[in-house]
Structures are given as structure tokens and as C-alpha cells.
Amino acid sequence: MGFLPISAADMRRAGIEQLDFVYIIGDAYVDHPSFGHAIISRILEAHGYRVGIISQPDWKDDQSIAVLGRPRLGFLISAGNMDSMVNHYFVSKKHRPNDAYTPGGESLKRPDYATAVYGNLIRKTYKDVPVIIGGIEASLRRMAHYDYWSGQLKRSVLLDSQADILSYGMGEKAVVEIADALDAGIAVKDITFVKGTVYKTRDLSGIYDGITLPSYEAMQKEPKRYAESFSVQYRNTDPFSGKTLIETYPHQVYVVQNPPQEPLTTEEMDAVYELPYMRTYHPSYEAKGGVPAVSEIRFSLTSSRGCFGGCSFCALTFHQGRIIQARSHESLIREAEQIIKAPDFKGYIHDVGGPTANFRRPACEKQLTEGVCQNRQCLFPKPCPNMRADHSDYLALLRKLRALPGVKKVFIRSGIRFDYLLADKDDTFFRELAEHHVSGQLKVAPEHISDAVLSLMGKPGRAVYEQFVKKYDKINTKLGKKQFLVPYLMSSHPGSTLKEAVELAEYLRDLGYMPEQVQDFYPTPSTISTVMYYTGIDPRNGEKVYTCKNPHEKLLQRALIQYRSPSNYELVREALIKAGRADLIGFSDHCLIRPRNQRDSGMRGEKQKRTDEIKNRGRDGRNNRTAGKTKGKTIRNVHRRKNDSRKK
């Protein structure tokens, strides 16, 4: 067993005259289960199909997708482990200087909108070969979607790529069903029955329970119709209750989304992750120093999929779904034993997790038979009474991994959902997390501290995070450890004005912490937050939401979070003045920055006078209330003494 063919010479050595599928990918070829193309190609191979890989073809050369010849059954396309536009651009829309998924970290080795470009490239040469697109870019662009980089509502990528079928979600079951149907001689246009797929048609006569979404033209004219459409889509991401969705385009073209595939069982998950992966990048990349992303996943274990956290800015609900799927302890231990045998393994397992590390089981039993609630989240705004917060299985797994010969430390670097951790009445996992699985700093994601913004983010309120911080500090004190929290924070999320940004800056001031990194809100396809950004409407309730779209205001909000940085001084000063908070420019402890000129001093002085007056009035009021209470107590005591005398 070795790598799959990437050239005609590889095919000859393997005795292959014609491949069943040619897989076009936007990433480097890495045969590791952390890469979607590795899983899909190995799954097909396990079912008897021959697959070849064309990695990062030159999209300016029509022959670049012909190097492995015409496939017998079809072409597969994936833009890579990231949306190609997120891969290429910062939120500022400036080009990223490197790409961790490309040999040597070289940037721009795939085109913008890679799925569509690769699809059209194939159609130039192979007009009648079935084309199946998948991966996260296709999955999150499967229906009409707002595209931040063009500022437009784009059509389904199925249409723009000229593909025949789109496989959304993780895709293992769907791709095998599609392959078996093609192998049986079924025309690709007739493969309309596979769950977890999207297809195009002009005939809706075979659909009986479909929900018709607002048309593409209607959504273009009225963005609020897109919010309505997304709301319906979001409520139909469950395999047990999800309905067929229909989106109408001009000239009587319909894009039809079948309900999602059912989640993998533990046995199926084990089988997927125990396929014969080479567990590294193709050796042809050695000359360029390999593929940077491999270093992040080589000594890590994927223990679960799915997330019921429900963060508004996250696309996991649309891609992996809300039902947790987990591997068995035995499977993970077998993989860990493989990792330990690697000659450069130093004794440290870098991560044991998934989208959320401490989710190892469905939120409640009902989800496995009836699906998730359509109009209710498991953790937000408060944990559902039916949710089972239990870390016992995850804890048992970590203990087994820690006990393996050759393992010095098992880290948890995936996200920890702290509100779920607090919901667990048993503190054993929390204690062992701090004792064994933190390397001095634990990364958590409160994201903000304004309850108004947190509500729009789908995150727990500030009080919950502060409760977590106190408990974390208490546990570390008992353990005699000096370990810290590194909070991830986000600026410019919908709902955040300069007022909320200043509120966050004041919180950081009181905490004595300035984050080195801040994530500006990035409107990526198919998230609730992106719908808010585009439409100004919360699709969950139809209410209007403020959205920060001005690039300069985004800079101001970001600068406030890093107000101590000298390079941000002018931005912070401008933001404070615009927010009416010039009182935070001065020399007292509560100020964020010091004045640089007389104007600032004067402004601050007038503002401070008003602030002092308010404080003094409040102090006088409190003194009067205190005096009244004292007088009242004195009168009550006198009456009590008189009554006591009468009793005597």
C-alpha cells in the first residue's frame, strides 16, 4: 500500500489503464485523515474504485486536468480544507502571504473560487464526464449565498461550476452511493435520490415533501428574503427532520437540496479513520520542505465530529451538523500507538478533540432517533434541561492515552466549551484538565463581554465566563499551578458598535491583559452572523441588527481591544472621542490612554468634571440613604427596648 497515483507513470507502475475517478484538489496531496480528500479517496478505494489525485492543477492550462486521462466514472473536485477565498485573503481583503496547505507554504497556488474554476476547466475538455463537487467550499456554497469578497449574493456553486452533483457535509456515505450508481450505469442526471447531495433539474414532479425557498431573483432584489431563506435552511440541517429544499433560478432551473446524510455510527467512524493512510504528505514535496499544515495534525487525534454549540459565526451546523459522532477508545488508542512509533515523536500528543474537544456524545438521547430541535439550541441562551453534561467518557479516554508507554503529555488544543464544562456537576474532568492537559495556558473563546453582542453570537453571557474564570483559578490554586487563560476575542461582530468595543476595552483594562491577536469578524458563507452582516437582520427572529461595514470603523473597534499598542494610539483616541468617552483619555487608573496635547487634556478635564459631579451626587445620595437606614435602625431599637421593658 502506498500513495494514490498522481501521474501517468504512477498508473503504469500500478497496472492501471484507466482510473474510475480523478480527484482534483486545491490543497497539496496529504494522505492523512485530517484532510478531506484523503478520506474520500481512501473510502472509494476501500469500495473497489481506483482513484488518482491531481493536486493544485494550473487553472490557466487546459491540459493540467488531463494528466491522468479520462476517468471511467467521473471527476471529483474539492477546493481544499478551507474555502479558497478564506485561504487567500485576510478579512481586510489583502492577500495572505503564505498557505499552510501548499508545499513550502507558497501562496496563490489555487485560484479564487477554486471549485467553480476547476469545474469549468474540466468542462472545456470533458464535456460529458460526470463532475461531482464537495469539500467545505462546495458544502457552504451549496445554495445561494452572500459572498463577502465580491459583495454579492452568489448563485449555488453547483451552477457556477457546471457540476452535476454537489456532495455536502462530510460526504463518506454520499460519495459511495454516487459511485455505485454511476458504476451501475445510472445516468448522472438521474442520481437525485442520494441524501447529503444537491442536484439541478427542470422537473420537480418527483418531489413530494419539498419546501420552496425564496427565488434567487427575489433574494437579489430584497436581502431580507435571503434572511428568510437562510432561516428555513438552518432549521433543516438535521438528517431526521430535515426536508428537501428547492431554490428557483431563471429559465425554470431548480437547485434541489436533499436532506442530510445520517450521522456515522461509532463503528463507521472507526472504519473511516483506520483506512490505510500514509499519514503524511506526498514525497514529491520534500524538495520544497513539505506541507506546513502537517506539523499541526501529525501527532493529533480526531475523536469526534459535529457540534451543538450553536455559535452564530461558525458554519459547523451547516457542514458537520449538530449531532456528535465519536470514535471508540480502542480505535483512538490504536492510532495513538501508530503515532508513538514515529521516529520523531517526542512523547507529546498535541490534541485529542474535534470541533469542540469536550463534546464526545450527543447532547441528549432524543437526537439519535428524532434529531435536533429545530427552534431551540442545546446551550444557548441557557443549557437545555434535557442536555446531559457528562465528561466521563472523554476523561476515561484521556486517562488511557496518558497511560500509554512513550506518552509524556496529552494536550487539548481544540476548543473547550466552558459553559458545557460548568454544566457538568462533577468537577473531576475540570480538575484533570488543569492538572494534566494544559501547558501553562488554556485557550478559551468568550469572544466578547457585552451581553448584547454575545446574544447575537450565540454565546453564553459574561457572567458565565467570569464564573468559569473563578473556578479555573480556584482549581489551579488547589493544584499549586500557575496557569493562565488566553481568551479569544472578536471585534466588529454584528451588534457591536463603538460603545460595546469600549466596554470590551475597559474589561481588558481591569483584567490587566492585552491580547496579542484579535480576530475581526469574517463574513464567511453560510453562517447566521454573515446573514446579519449582509441583511442587517437576525434570521432567527427577524429583528434588525447593527452591522459594522465601514473598514475604518472596523479598525477602530479592533484597535480598542489592543489599546496599549503604541501603533494604535491615534485610532484609540479617535474611537474614544467618537464614542463620547473622552473621560478614558487621561492620567487616572481608569483611563485607557494618556493625552498627547492640550486639546485632549481640556476635553478630558470637562468630561472628568461631569463624571465627578455624577459620582458626587451618587455619593451624596448613598450617604443620605445610609443616614436614613441608620436613623431607622435607631428608632426600631428604641421601640424594641420599650417593648422589652413592658414585658418585664
C-alpha positions, 0 to 999 in steps of 0.5 A, a space after each residue: 500500500 502506498 500513495 494514490 497515483 498522481 501521474 501517468 507513470 504512477 498508473 503504469 507502475 500500478 497496472 492501471 489503464 484507466 482510473 474510475 475517478 480523478 480527484 482534483 484538489 486545491 490543497 497539496 496531496 496529504 494522505 492523512 485523515 485530517 484532510 478531506 480528500 484523503 478520506 474520500 479517496 481512501 473510502 472509494 478505494 476501500 469500495 473497489 474504485 481506483 482513484 488518482 489525485 491531481 493536486 493544485 492543477 494550473 487553472 490557466 492550462 487546459 491540459 493540467 486536468 488531463 494528466 491522468 486521462 479520462 476517468 471511467 466514472 467521473 471527476 471529483 473536485 474539492 477546493 481544499 480544507 478551507 474555502 479558497 477565498 478564506 485561504 487567500 485573503 485576510 478579512 481586510 481583503 489583502 492577500 495572505 502571504 503564505 498557505 499552510 496547505 501548499 508545499 513550502 507554504 507558497 501562496 496563490 497556488 489555487 485560484 479564487 473560487 477554486 471549485 467553480 474554476 476547476 469545474 469549468 476547466 474540466 468542462 472545456 475538455 470533458 464535456 460529458 464526464 460526470 463532475 461531482 463537487 464537495 469539500 467545505 467550499 462546495 458544502 457552504 456554497 451549496 445554495 445561494 449565498 452572500 459572498 463577502 469578497 465580491 459583495 454579492 449574493 452568489 448563485 449555488 456553486 453547483 451552477 457556477 461550476 457546471 457540476 452535476 452533483 454537489 456532495 455536502 457535509 462530510 460526504 463518506 456515505 454520499 460519495 459511495 452511493 454516487 459511485 455505485 450508481 454511476 458504476 451501475 450505469 445510472 445516468 448522472 442526471 438521474 442520481 437525485 435520490 442520494 441524501 447529503 447531495 444537491 442536484 439541478 433539474 427542470 422537473 420537480 414532479 418527483 418531489 413530494 415533501 419539498 419546501 420552496 425557498 425564496 427565488 434567487 431573483 427575489 433574494 437579489 432584489 430584497 436581502 431580507 428574503 435571503 434572511 428568510 431563506 437562510 432561516 428555513 435552511 438552518 432549521 433543516 440541517 438535521 438528517 431526521 427532520 430535515 426536508 428537501 429544499 428547492 431554490 428557483 433560478 431563471 429559465 425554470 432551473 431548480 437547485 434541489 437540496 436533499 436532506 442530510 446524510 445520517 450521522 456515522 455510527 461509532 463503528 463507521 467512524 472507526 472504519 473511516 479513520 483506520 483506512 490505510 493512510 500514509 499519514 503524511 504528505 506526498 514525497 514529491 514535496 520534500 524538495 520544497 520542505 513539505 506541507 506546513 499544515 502537517 506539523 499541526 495534525 501529525 501527532 493529533 487525534 480526531 475523536 469526534 465530529 459535529 457540534 451543538 454549540 450553536 455559535 452564530 459565526 461558525 458554519 459547523 451546523 451547516 457542514 458537520 451538523 449538530 449531532 456528535 459522532 465519536 470514535 471508540 477508545 480502542 480505535 483512538 488508542 490504536 492510532 495513538 500507538 501508530 503515532 508513538 512509533 514515529 521516529 520523531 515523536 517526542 512523547 507529546 500528543 498535541 490534541 485529542 478533540 474535534 470541533 469542540 474537544 469536550 463534546 464526545 456524545 450527543 447532547 441528549 438521547 432524543 437526537 439519535 432517533 428524532 434529531 435536533 430541535 429545530 427552534 431551540 439550541 442545546 446551550 444557548 441562551 441557557 443549557 437545555 434541561 434535557 442536555 446531559 453534561 457528562 465528561 466521563 467518557 472523554 476523561 476515561 479516554 484521556 486517562 488511557 492515552 496518558 497511560 500509554 508507554 512513550 506518552 509524556 503529555 496529552 494536550 487539548 488544543 481544540 476548543 473547550 466549551 466552558 459553559 458545557 464544562 460548568 454544566 457538568 456537576 462533577 468537577 473531576 474532568 475540570 480538575 484533570 484538565 488543569 492538572 494534566 492537559 494544559 501547558 501553562 495556558 488554556 485557550 478559551 473563546 468568550 469572544 466578547 463581554 457585552 451581553 448584547 453582542 454575545 446574544 447575537 453570537 450565540 454565546 453564553 453571557 459574561 457572567 458565565 465566563 467570569 464564573 468559569 474564570 473563578 473556578 479555573 483559578 480556584 482549581 489551579 490554586 488547589 493544584 499549586 499551578 500557575 496557569 493562565 487563560 488566553 481568551 479569544 476575542 472578536 471585534 466588529 461582530 454584528 451588534 457591536 458598535 463603538 460603545 460595546 468595543 469600549 466596554 470590551 476595552 475597559 474589561 481588558 483594562 481591569 483584567 490587566 491583559 492585552 491580547 496579542 491577536 484579535 480576530 475581526 469578524 469574517 463574513 464567511 458563507 453560510 453562517 447566521 452572523 454573515 446573514 446579519 452582516 449582509 441583511 442587517 437582520 437576525 434570521 432567527 427572529 427577524 429583528 434588525 441588527 447593527 452591522 459594522 461595514 465601514 473598514 475604518 470603523 472596523 479598525 477602530 473597534 479592533 484597535 480598542 481591544 489592543 489599546 496599549 499598542 503604541 501603533 494604535 494610539 491615534 485610532 484609540 483616541 479617535 474611537 474614544 472621542 467618537 464614542 463620547 468617552 473622552 473621560 478614558 483619555 487621561 492620567 487616572 487608573 481608569 483611563 485607557 490612554 494618556 493625552 498627547 496635547 492640550 486639546 485632549 487634556 481640556 476635553 478630558 478635564 470637562 468630561 472628568 468634571 461631569 463624571 465627578 459631579 455624577 459620582 458626587 451626587 451618587 455619593 451624596 445620595 448613598 450617604 443620605 440613604 445610609 443616614 436614613 437606614 441608620 436613623 431607622 435602625 435607631 428608632 426600631 431599637 428604641 421601640 424594641 427596648 420599650 417593648 422589652 421593658 413592658 414585658 418585664 
